[in-house]
Amino acid sequence: MRAIAIGLVLVYHAGVRQLPGGFVGVDVFFVISGFLITGLLIRELESTGRISLSRFYARRAKRLLPATGLVLVATAILTWWTVSAVDWRAFGMDIVSAALYVVNWRLADRSVDYLAEDVGASPVQHFWSLAVEEQFYIVWPLLLVALAWWLRRRGHLRLRPVLTVGIMAVIVPSFAYSVYLTASSPATAFFVTPTRLWELGIGALAAIGATTWQRVPRPAAIALGWTGLAAVVTSGVAFTTSTAWPGYAALVPTLGTAAMIIAGYTSGRAGVAGILSWRPAVWIGGLSYSLYLWHWPLIVTATAYWGDLGARRGLLVVAASFIPAYLSYRLVENPVRFAPALKSNRLSLSVGANFTAIGVVAGLGLVLLVPSSSGGGADRQAQGASVIGSGAEPEPGTTASLAAVDWFVPDAVLAVDDVPPYPRECQVDQESPDPVPCEWGDVEGDLTIAVVGDSKIMQWYTALDEIAQDQGWRIVSYTKSACGFHDGMQVNKGEPYESCAAWNDAVFDRVVELDPDLVLTSQRVNDVMADQDDVESRSVDAMVEAMVRRWTALTETGIPLVVLLDNPNPSMAVYECVTEHPDDLSACAFDLKHGISRSGALAQEPAAKQVPGTQVIDMRSEICPDDPCVPVIGNVLLYRQTSHLTDTYVRTLTDRVRAELVPMVEQVS
């Protein structure tokens, strides 16, 4: 069964399109782990009347932590070798979290943080499931010990029925929470422990019912086992990344796995056990832990080195992972696990702690290796946009001026952290259709401005907040990640962005009810679907029409509209380019026309012209005063992430935004 689970995961991660649901292999592992661990603990409890927690944790430490430490060190080295330095800090802390088995929570937080949009796939992303299992290993024995103590206190002798009730008390709320969170925040639900405990609990129930399963008639067991295998395989073929997961859908592979376990008690060779006991399958199953550890860092490394691998090259990388997996299994994992010198629980725990420390040090080492690319500008006052038009030589904002740049802020490797300080709950994530209002500026002000759009309007938060406080304006913002203000259907991750459409309709009603003195909007996206049934039909023209409809409906209520045109959008991560070319910043310049064609302004500008009375603020000449656009102006790095401006540069644009916006507001007030 482990061979099936690891096979599904490996083929899926290799990029084989015919197995779009291969991620269910992890769910199979969860059930197996719940079954094995619970069975081990129950047998000890029934034979001795107690559970030795020190012996249990010592066995886990010897079994899991040596190989983990080795892989994390190798991963840190491979990351340093192949991945851009701008990701070393994030990935280094990922490695630390993986060593401590809490990386699933870190990944869950990142999955709903649009500010992390440019962080690539973590080389230890696969550790999320190991973290869930390790957290289970910590809590589960304690639960069983507590139940055993409760039984002894009351003189009960029937252990398994009481354990069944206790485990159901974990499974039911966990499953209910999984269904709820999968519907409301699927990115978070995928990683966090509470949504997965029920899967491990199903395996635990399979272990508790062992005496019952031994009485299952052989024909029924044979049918049950093959049905379970079919359920698991069908899940791998039929489910996709668009399937809400885990939620209800995860019942299929988990119950299928439990069915195979139950069938194995009485089905014999005629059942699914006949295939599962095939020697190559048993060998791969025994190697599954090492394979799981090694394959993903190699895939991430190969992708960083060669780009998109494709299924063929992906399968070759997966095949190559058998080599380090086998070597670590034979030379590290088994020797430590079966070492006679490690019979002492205390010594085994010490060895495990040392390997954990090695992993932590490897991650921290990667963080400490992050270079500085700012030329020592951290403690200097930069002028930013204020130098434009100042007559300075060479003219700031030109490629020629880059030769004079010997320092800048923020440091390129820290640019992703140079963000506006608004509360993150103000930005609705990509799953939720529900508007969230946030008030800022002068919250007691008599004049109200509604700020609506996606993160591209909120990148101006610092400037707008300062202006609003000075002018006595109350700002009420409604923003959603990657969702513009229009009435069309965007595409997000290859699917219709339905939560954006629902959010848009709700926000329009909220804004009309608010009746602000003015609405200010901006957005990054520049196309929507022309045909509601075809995601490939998206176009700029369709977006223009969608904006015109929404904006016209707004202005017809008497609410004035101001459109802040989106900034040019580079076709690269500028901060990453600057990190890689600190002595040749001109390598990070980009064509202005191309940058505009990738920005929301491509649709915003023509749409604004078609809506009478709509006013436009155009800061593009302050961001790209010459062609090509440069990465540094006035000793300030312009871009964080792919297309967002650094908050440092936005601050230097405050007076220029003020000069445009204040007269527009005074005109309507």
C-alpha positions in Angstrom: 0.0 0.0 0.0 2.9 2.3 0.6 4.1 1.6 -2.9 0.7 2.7 -4.3 0.9 5.9 -2.1 4.4 6.9 -3.1 3.8 5.9 -6.7 0.8 8.3 -6.9 2.8 11.1 -5.4 5.9 10.6 -7.5 4.1 10.4 -10.8 2.0 13.4 -9.9 5.0 15.5 -8.9 6.7 14.4 -12.1 4.0 16.3 -14.0 2.2 13.4 -15.7 -1.1 14.9 -16.8 -2.9 11.5 -16.8 -2.7 11.4 -13.0 -3.9 14.9 -12.0 -5.1 13.6 -8.6 -1.8 11.9 -7.6 -1.8 14.1 -4.5 -4.2 11.6 -2.9 -1.2 9.4 -2.2 -0.6 11.6 0.8 -4.1 10.8 2.1 -3.3 7.1 1.7 -0.2 7.6 3.8 -2.2 9.3 6.5 -4.6 6.3 6.8 -1.6 3.9 6.9 0.1 5.9 9.6 -3.0 6.1 11.7 -3.4 2.4 11.4 0.2 1.4 12.2 0.7 3.8 15.1 -2.6 3.1 16.7 -2.2 -0.7 16.3 1.3 -0.5 17.9 0.1 1.5 20.8 -3.1 -0.6 21.4 -1.1 -3.8 21.5 1.3 -2.4 24.0 -1.6 -1.1 26.1 -3.4 -4.4 26.0 -0.3 -6.5 26.8 1.3 -4.3 29.5 -1.6 -2.1 30.7 0.4 1.0 29.9 2.2 2.9 27.1 5.9 3.8 27.4 6.0 7.3 25.9 9.8 7.5 26.1 10.1 4.2 24.1 7.5 5.3 21.6 9.1 8.7 20.9 12.6 7.1 20.9 11.5 4.7 18.1 10.1 7.5 16.1 13.2 9.6 16.6 15.5 6.8 15.3 13.2 6.0 12.5 12.5 9.5 11.1 14.9 12.1 12.2 18.3 10.9 10.9 17.1 10.8 7.3 15.3 14.1 7.7 18.4 15.8 8.9 20.4 14.5 6.0 17.9 15.5 3.4 17.5 19.0 4.9 21.3 19.6 4.8 21.3 18.4 1.2 18.3 20.6 0.4 20.0 23.7 1.8 23.1 23.1 -0.3 21.0 22.5 -3.5 19.0 25.6 -2.8 22.1 27.7 -2.3 23.5 26.2 -5.6 20.5 26.6 -7.9 17.9 29.0 -6.4 18.1 32.8 -6.6 19.4 34.5 -3.4 16.2 36.4 -3.0 14.5 33.1 -2.0 17.2 31.9 0.4 15.7 33.7 3.4 12.2 32.3 2.8 13.4 28.8 1.9 16.0 28.8 4.8 13.2 29.4 7.3 11.1 26.7 5.5 13.9 24.3 6.2 14.0 25.3 9.9 10.2 24.8 10.1 10.6 21.4 8.3 13.2 20.3 10.8 10.8 21.3 13.6 7.9 19.7 11.9 5.7 22.8 11.8 6.2 23.8 8.1 2.6 22.9 7.3 1.5 25.9 9.3 4.0 28.2 7.6 2.9 27.0 4.2 -0.7 27.5 5.1 0.0 31.1 6.1 1.9 31.7 2.8 -0.8 30.1 0.7 -3.3 32.9 1.6 -0.7 35.7 1.6 -0.8 37.5 -1.8 2.4 39.3 -0.7 4.1 35.9 -1.2 3.0 35.6 -4.8 6.6 35.5 -6.1 7.9 32.9 -3.7 8.4 29.8 -5.8 7.7 26.2 -4.7 9.5 25.5 -1.5 12.1 22.7 -1.7 10.6 21.3 1.5 7.0 21.8 0.6 6.4 18.1 0.8 7.3 18.2 4.5 3.9 19.5 5.2 2.4 16.0 5.4 5.3 14.8 7.5 4.7 17.7 9.9 1.0 16.7 10.2 2.0 13.1 10.9 4.7 14.2 13.5 2.1 16.4 15.3 -0.2 13.3 15.3 2.6 11.2 16.7 3.0 13.7 19.6 -0.7 14.0 20.4 -2.1 10.6 19.7 -0.2 8.5 22.3 -1.1 11.1 24.9 -4.8 10.7 24.0 -4.6 7.0 24.3 -2.7 7.3 27.7 -5.4 9.6 28.9 -8.2 7.2 27.8 -6.4 4.2 29.4 -6.0 6.2 32.7 -9.7 7.0 32.6 -10.6 3.3 32.0 -8.5 2.2 35.0 -10.1 4.8 37.2 -13.5 3.4 36.4 -12.6 -0.2 36.3 -13.6 -0.7 32.7 -12.0 -3.7 31.0 -13.2 -3.3 27.4 -10.5 -1.1 25.9 -11.3 -1.0 22.2 -15.0 0.1 22.4 -14.0 3.0 24.6 -11.1 3.9 22.3 -13.5 3.8 19.4 -15.7 6.4 21.0 -12.7 8.5 21.9 -11.3 8.4 18.4 -14.7 9.2 16.9 -14.8 12.3 19.1 -11.7 13.4 17.2 -12.8 12.3 13.7 -16.2 13.9 13.6 -15.2 17.5 14.5 -12.0 17.2 12.4 -14.0 16.1 9.4 -16.7 18.8 9.9 -13.9 21.4 10.2 -12.3 20.0 7.1 -15.5 20.4 5.1 -16.0 23.9 6.4 -12.5 25.2 5.8 -12.2 23.6 2.4 -15.2 25.5 1.3 -14.1 28.8 2.9 -10.4 28.7 2.6 -9.2 25.7 0.6 -5.5 26.8 0.4 -5.4 26.8 4.2 -7.4 23.7 4.6 -5.0 21.7 2.5 -2.1 22.2 4.9 -3.3 22.6 8.5 -3.4 19.7 10.9 -7.0 19.9 12.2 -8.4 19.2 8.7 -6.3 16.1 8.4 -6.7 14.4 11.8 -9.8 12.6 10.7 -7.9 10.8 7.9 -5.4 9.5 10.5 -8.3 8.7 12.7 -9.8 6.4 10.0 -6.6 4.4 10.0 -6.9 4.3 13.8 -10.4 2.9 13.6 -9.1 0.2 11.2 -6.6 -0.8 13.8 -9.0 -0.8 16.7 -11.5 -3.1 14.8 -8.8 -5.7 14.1 -10.7 -8.4 16.0 -13.9 -7.7 14.1 -12.2 -7.6 10.7 -10.8 -11.1 11.3 -14.4 -12.4 11.1 -15.2 -10.8 7.7 -16.1 -13.6 5.2 -13.4 -14.2 2.7 -15.5 -13.4 -0.4 -16.7 -10.2 1.1 -13.1 -9.3 2.0 -11.9 -9.9 -1.5 -14.6 -7.7 -3.0 -13.9 -5.0 -0.3 -10.2 -5.0 -1.0 -10.6 -4.6 -4.8 -13.2 -1.9 -4.3 -10.8 0.0 -2.0 -8.0 -0.2 -4.6 -10.3 1.0 -7.3 -11.4 3.9 -5.2 -7.8 5.0 -4.6 -6.7 4.6 -8.2 -9.9 6.3 -9.5 -9.1 9.2 -7.1 -5.7 9.6 -8.7 -7.2 9.7 -12.2 -10.4 11.6 -11.6 -9.6 14.3 -9.1 -7.6 17.4 -10.0 -6.1 20.4 -8.3 -9.5 22.2 -8.9 -11.2 19.6 -6.7 -12.0 21.1 -3.3 -9.6 19.3 -1.0 -9.6 17.7 1.5 -13.3 18.0 2.4 -15.8 15.5 1.3 -13.8 14.3 -1.7 -11.0 13.0 0.5 -13.4 10.3 1.8 -12.9 8.4 -1.4 -9.2 7.5 -1.1 -9.2 7.4 2.7 -12.1 5.0 2.9 -10.6 3.1 0.0 -7.4 2.7 1.9 -9.2 1.6 5.0 -11.1 -1.0 2.9 -7.9 -2.5 1.7 -6.5 -2.7 5.2 -9.7 -4.4 6.5 -9.8 -6.8 3.6 -6.2 -7.8 4.2 -7.2 -9.7 7.4 -9.1 -12.5 5.6 -8.9 -12.0 1.8 -5.8 -14.1 1.3 -3.8 -14.1 -2.0 -7.0 -13.9 -4.1 -7.6 -10.4 -2.7 -5.8 -7.2 -3.3 -3.1 -8.4 -1.0 -1.9 -10.7 -3.8 -0.7 -7.6 -5.7 0.4 -5.6 -2.7 2.7 -8.4 -1.6 4.5 -8.4 -4.9 8.2 -8.2 -4.1 9.0 -5.1 -6.1 6.0 -3.4 -4.5 7.2 -4.4 -1.1 10.7 -3.1 -1.9 9.3 0.3 -3.0 7.0 0.4 0.0 10.0 -0.1 2.3 11.8 2.7 0.5 8.8 5.0 0.4 9.9 7.3 3.3 13.3 7.9 1.8 11.8 8.4 -1.7 9.3 10.8 -0.4 12.0 12.8 1.4 14.4 13.0 -1.6 12.2 13.3 -4.7 10.8 16.8 -4.2 14.0 18.7 -3.5 15.5 17.1 -6.6 12.4 18.2 -8.7 12.7 21.8 -7.3 16.4 21.9 -8.0 16.0 20.5 -11.5 13.2 23.1 -12.2 15.4 25.9 -11.0 18.2 24.7 -13.2 16.3 23.8 -16.4 13.0 25.6 -16.1 9.7 23.7 -16.7 10.6 20.0 -16.7 7.7 18.5 -18.5 6.5 15.0 -17.8 9.4 13.1 -19.5 12.2 15.0 -17.7 10.1 15.0 -14.5 10.0 11.2 -14.6 13.7 11.0 -15.1 14.3 13.2 -12.0 11.9 11.0 -10.0 13.8 7.9 -11.2 17.1 9.5 -10.2 15.7 10.1 -6.7 15.9 6.4 -6.1 19.6 6.6 -5.9 20.0 9.0 -2.9 16.8 7.4 -1.4 18.4 3.9 -1.4 21.8 5.2 -0.2 20.3 7.1 2.7 18.1 4.1 3.5 21.0 1.7 3.6 23.7 3.9 5.0 21.8 6.3 7.4 18.2 5.3 8.1 18.6 1.6 8.8 22.0 1.7 10.5 20.8 4.3 13.0 17.4 2.6 13.4 18.8 -0.8 14.3 22.1 0.2 16.0 22.6 -1.9 19.1 24.2 1.1 20.9 20.9 2.9 20.6 18.7 0.6 22.7 18.6 3.3 25.3 15.6 5.5 24.9 17.4 8.5 26.2 20.3 8.1 23.8 17.9 7.5 20.9 16.0 10.7 21.7 19.4 12.6 22.0 20.4 11.3 18.5 17.1 12.4 17.1 17.4 15.9 18.7 20.9 16.3 17.2 19.7 15.4 13.7 16.8 17.9 14.2 19.4 20.5 15.3 21.4 19.8 12.1 18.4 20.5 10.0 17.7 23.8 11.9 21.4 24.9 11.5 21.2 24.1 7.7 18.2 26.3 7.3 19.6 29.1 9.4 22.9 28.9 7.5 21.1 29.5 4.3 19.5 32.6 5.8 22.8 33.9 6.9 24.3 33.5 3.5 21.8 35.9 2.0 24.0 38.6 0.4 23.4 42.4 0.5 22.9 43.9 -2.9 22.1 47.5 -1.9 25.6 48.8 -1.8 25.2 49.7 1.9 22.2 52.0 1.4 20.2 50.9 4.5 21.2 53.9 6.6 20.9 56.5 3.9 18.1 58.9 3.0 17.1 58.2 -0.6 15.2 60.8 -2.8 13.3 58.4 -5.0 10.8 60.0 -7.4 11.6 63.6 -6.1 14.7 63.6 -8.3 12.7 63.3 -11.5 12.7 66.6 -13.3 15.2 68.1 -10.8 17.8 68.6 -13.5 20.3 66.2 -11.9 22.9 64.8 -14.1 22.8 62.2 -15.5 19.0 62.5 -15.8 17.5 60.2 -13.1 15.2 57.5 -14.5 17.3 56.8 -17.5 19.5 53.8 -18.3 22.5 56.1 -18.4 21.8 57.2 -14.8 22.2 53.6 -13.6 25.9 53.8 -13.9 26.0 56.4 -11.2 24.1 54.2 -8.7 26.4 52.8 -6.0 23.7 52.3 -3.4 19.9 52.0 -3.1 17.1 51.1 -0.7 15.5 48.7 0.0 18.0 45.9 -0.4 16.9 43.8 -3.4 16.9 40.5 -1.3 14.6 42.2 1.1 12.4 43.9 -1.4 9.5 41.5 -1.0 9.2 42.7 2.6 9.0 46.4 1.6 5.2 46.4 1.8 2.6 48.9 2.9 1.6 48.6 6.6 -2.2 48.1 6.2 -3.8 45.2 8.1 -3.8 42.0 6.0 -7.4 41.3 6.7 -8.2 44.4 4.6 -7.2 42.4 1.5 -9.8 39.6 0.9 -8.1 36.4 -0.2 -8.9 34.7 -3.5 -11.4 32.2 -2.0 -13.8 34.5 -0.2 -16.6 36.3 -2.0 -17.4 38.4 1.0 -16.4 42.1 1.1 -14.4 43.3 4.1 -14.5 47.1 4.7 -11.5 48.8 6.3 -11.4 52.4 7.4 -8.2 54.5 7.4 -7.0 58.0 6.8 -9.0 60.4 9.1 -11.7 58.0 10.3 -13.6 60.9 11.8 -13.4 62.9 8.6 -16.6 64.3 7.0 -15.5 63.5 3.4 -15.5 59.8 2.5 -13.5 58.2 -0.3 -14.2 54.5 -1.2 -11.0 52.7 -2.4 -11.9 49.7 -4.5 -9.9 47.1 -6.5 -7.1 44.6 -5.9 -3.6 44.9 -4.4 -2.5 47.4 -7.0 -4.7 50.1 -5.4 -3.5 49.0 -1.9 0.1 49.4 -2.9 -0.6 53.2 -2.7 -1.9 52.8 0.9 1.0 54.7 2.6 0.7 57.7 0.3 -3.1 57.8 0.3 -3.3 57.4 4.1 -0.9 60.3 4.7 -2.8 62.5 2.2 -6.2 61.5 3.7 -5.1 62.3 7.3 -3.7 65.7 6.2 -6.9 66.5 4.3 -9.4 65.1 6.8 -10.7 62.4 4.5 -12.2 59.1 5.7 -11.2 56.2 3.5 -13.2 53.0 3.3 -11.5 50.3 1.3 -12.9 47.2 -0.3 -10.1 45.2 -1.9 -9.6 41.5 -3.0 -6.5 39.7 -4.2 -6.2 39.7 -8.0 -9.8 41.0 -8.5 -10.5 44.2 -10.4 -13.5 46.4 -10.2 -15.8 45.5 -13.1 -18.7 43.1 -13.9 -16.9 40.5 -16.1 -15.5 37.1 -15.3 -11.8 36.9 -14.7 -9.7 33.8 -14.9 -7.7 32.7 -11.9 -5.4 29.6 -11.9 -7.0 28.5 -15.2 -10.5 28.6 -13.9 -13.3 31.2 -13.9 -12.8 33.5 -10.9 -16.3 33.1 -9.5 -15.5 34.5 -6.1 -14.3 37.7 -7.7 -17.5 38.1 -9.7 -19.6 37.5 -6.5 -17.4 39.9 -4.5 -17.7 42.6 -7.3 -21.5 42.5 -7.2 -21.6 42.7 -3.4 -19.0 45.5 -3.3 -21.0 47.5 -5.8 -24.0 47.3 -3.6 -22.0 48.2 -0.5 -20.4 51.3 -2.2 -23.8 52.6 -3.5 -25.2 52.2 0.0 -22.1 54.0 1.5 -22.6 56.8 -1.0 -19.1 58.2 -0.8 -18.0 61.5 -2.1 -15.7 59.7 -4.6 -14.5 56.2 -5.6 -10.8 55.6 -6.3 -9.9 52.4 -8.1 -7.0 50.6 -9.7 -6.2 47.0 -10.6 -3.5 44.8 -12.1 -5.5 42.4 -14.4 -6.3 43.6 -17.9 -8.5 40.9 -19.4 -11.7 39.0 -18.7 -13.6 36.2 -20.4 -15.6 37.3 -23.5 -17.4 33.9 -23.5 -18.7 32.9 -20.1 -18.1 29.2 -21.0 -14.6 29.5 -22.4 -11.6 30.5 -20.2 -9.5 30.9 -23.4 -11.8 33.7 -24.7 -10.4 36.3 -22.3 -9.4 39.6 -23.9 -8.6 43.2 -23.2 -11.6 44.4 -25.1 -13.9 42.3 -22.9 -12.3 43.8 -19.8 -12.8 47.3 -21.2 -16.5 46.5 -21.8 -16.8 45.0 -18.3 -15.2 48.1 -16.7 -17.4 50.5 -18.7 -20.6 48.7 -17.6 -19.6 48.7 -13.9 -18.2 52.2 -13.9 -21.1 53.6 -15.8 -23.6 52.0 -13.4 -21.6 53.6 -10.5 -21.4 57.1 -12.0 -25.1 57.1 -12.9 -25.8 56.9 -9.1 -24.1 60.3 -8.8 -20.8 58.9 -7.3 -17.7 60.4 -9.0 -15.0 58.0 -10.1 -11.2 58.4 -10.3 -9.0 55.8 -11.9 -5.4 55.5 -10.8 -3.7 53.9 -13.8 -1.7 50.7 -13.1 2.1 51.0 -13.2 4.1 49.3 -16.0 4.4 45.6 -15.3 7.9 44.1 -15.9 8.1 40.7 -17.5 10.6 39.7 -14.8 11.2 39.9 -11.1 13.2 43.1 -11.1 14.5 42.7 -7.5 15.7 39.2 -8.4 17.5 40.6 -11.5 19.1 43.3 -9.4 20.3 40.7 -7.0 21.9 38.7 -9.8 23.3 41.8 -11.6 24.4 44.2 -8.8 27.1 45.7 -11.0 25.0 46.0 -14.2 21.6 47.4 -13.3 20.9 48.2 -16.9 20.4 44.4 -17.4 17.2 44.8 -15.3 15.6 47.6 -17.5 12.5 46.7 -19.5 10.6 48.1 -22.5 7.9 50.7 -21.5 5.4 49.7 -24.2 5.8 46.0 -23.1 5.3 47.0 -19.5 2.1 48.8 -20.2 0.8 46.0 -22.3 1.1 43.7 -19.3 -0.5 46.2 -16.9 -4.1 46.9 -15.9 -3.7 50.3 -17.6 -4.1 48.7 -21.0 -7.8 48.3 -20.2 -8.2 51.1 -17.6 -7.3 53.9 -19.9 -9.7 53.2 -22.8 -12.5 52.3 -20.3 -12.1 55.6 -18.5 -12.5 57.5 -21.8 -15.9 55.9 -22.3 -17.4 56.7 -19.0 -18.3 60.4 -18.9 -17.0 62.4 -15.9 -14.4 59.8 -15.0 -11.0 61.3 -14.0 -7.6 59.6 -14.4 -4.4 59.8 -12.3 -1.4 58.7 -14.3 1.8 58.2 -12.4 3.5 56.2 -15.1 5.8 59.0 -16.0 6.9 59.1 -12.4 7.6 55.4 -12.4 9.1 55.2 -15.9 10.2 58.7 -17.0 12.1 57.3 -19.9 12.2 54.3 -22.2 13.4 51.7 -21.2 12.1 51.6 -17.6 14.8 51.4 -15.0 14.9 49.4 -11.7 16.3 52.2 -9.5 15.4 55.9 -9.4 16.8 58.4 -6.9 18.6 55.5 -5.1 15.3 53.7 -4.5 14.5 50.2 -5.9 11.1 50.5 -7.6 9.7 46.9 -7.7 8.9 44.3 -5.1 7.3 41.0 -6.3 6.8 41.0 -10.1 4.6 44.1 -10.6 4.1 45.9 -7.3 6.0 49.0 -6.3 8.1 49.0 -3.1 6.5 51.0 -0.3 9.7 53.0 -0.1 9.2 54.3 -3.7 5.5 54.9 -3.2 6.3 57.1 -0.2 8.5 59.3 -2.4 5.5 59.7 -4.8 3.1 61.0 -2.1 3.4 64.7 -3.0 2.9 63.9 -6.7 -0.2 61.9 -5.9 -1.4 64.7 -3.6 -1.1 67.2 -6.4 -3.3 65.1 -8.7 -5.9 63.8 -6.2 -6.6 66.8 -4.0 -8.0 69.0 -6.7 -10.2 66.2 -8.0 -11.7 65.7 -4.5 -12.1 69.4 -4.0 -14.0 69.5 -7.3 -16.7 67.1 -6.1 -16.8 68.1 -2.4 
